[in-house]
Amino acid sequence: MTAKSVARVALVIISAAVLQRGVFSQVTVAGVQGDILLLLALAAGIALGPERGAIIGFVAGLTFDLFVYSPFGLRALVFCLVGFVAGRYQTSVTRSSRWRLMFTVFVGSVLGVTALALVGWVLGVRNMLNERLVLVALVVAAINAVLAPLAVGALRWAWERPRDATPYGAVTYGR
Amino acid sequence: MLLVLTSITLLTLDYRGFGPLESARSSVLSFFAPVGDAASSVFEPVGDTWNGAFASGDLQAQNDDLRRQIDELQGEVTAGRAATAELEALKAQLELDDTSGVPVVRAEVVSGALSNFDESVEINKGSSSGIAVGMPVVTGSGLVGSVASVAADRATVKLITDRSFKVGVSVAGAPGQGIVEGQGDETRLLATQFATTTDLVVDNILVTSGARRSAFPAGITVGTVTSVTTDDTTQQKTADVRLSANMNDLTYVTVLLTQTDDAG
């Protein structure tokens, strides 16, 4: 990974954090905010593979942890796993399309939000596992699915691939 | 695996109250405050338009409801003045503490919760105004929460409606103490751990008990009891409580600058 890639990935994550802080806290759907940092973790796994997905998911989660008062490291742990699992799933996919990307992100977001609530509950954060969880998971998943092509594009731009390297995934999106 | 272990280490450090993590949170709160404000000022109209477009039916119902409430409140204002005087007299008679001697800072609410799982607001005052973690936050109607994290000119307030929020309470004008917990509901709280011998009945007013080492001074209004159940097994009474403060209209709040080690 080059210094240029590090700088670009940092820029993408900080931009996402600013969007989360400034935009997604204002614009809600049914009272639910989008979770663009969870989207970054998923997109990183899908676009760049499981290891990079885990790293970017960890950093994105850690960034979100700094904003909120829930246990520090909770989102880092969950988003890291989400990025890794998304990357592992992606390696098994041989054909794809933009719709499949959006569907993958939708399902991944539902699972990610649910995992966050479950791990939070295990760690004693009682407000995470509540009656709004299904609504939150579905709305977050829908918003993330719509924004998925943009996130994948941003991460592909950010993490430059060495010229002689093999592709991160077997498929490309956007067709 | 390394990242998972790092996350678990961070979680452990956070539970043990590791200072540098709090500092990091304060720094991020400070760093993103102007960025967030700028973005909010740009996107707030977008948010208002968006929310207005998708909640027009609700807005009509809210308008009708608000008109009805104005009519009711106009009638209650006069009665309220008399009740306030009566309350002050009763407080003095019952030797209940009040919070009038505690220094306060008034602050504006600048942002709502930053995640779907937090019941919190952000205010535009912080440690430079004397605010510290754990201090109680109130409105004219009663307790609304406590300070969860603080930066120089910004603080995050965990609302009383948060399911992890707990505060010791007592029945105004009667013996007996319990704990009130948030329920994730903007109007309802749950009071627990009252002894069965406590004379807890509907319409009782619950106020903070001001236990030793608590950040909450005694006498802050929390809510009104709406129903009471008794569990013979645990020998405890539990009550549903209607929150006194209006959580839908938090524009300005007051932080009580109390000096304690513990919040709750």
Interface residues (C-beta under 8 A of the other chain):
Chain A: A17 V18 L19 Q20 R21 G22 V23 S25 Q26 V27 T28 V29 A30 V32 Q33 D35 A54 I55 F58 G61 L62 F64 D65 L66 F67 V68 Y69 S70 P71 F72 G73 L74 A76 L77 C80 L81 V113 L116 A117 G120 L123 G124 V125 R126 N127 M128 N130 R132 V136 V140
Chain B: L3 V4 T6 S7 I8 T9 L10 L11 L13 D14 Y15 L21 A24 R25 V28 L29 F32 V35 G36 A38 A39 S40 V42 F43 E44 V46 G47 W50 N51 F54 S111 G112 A113 L114 S115 N116 F117 D118 E119 S120 A148 S149 T156 K158 D162 R163 S164 G182 G184
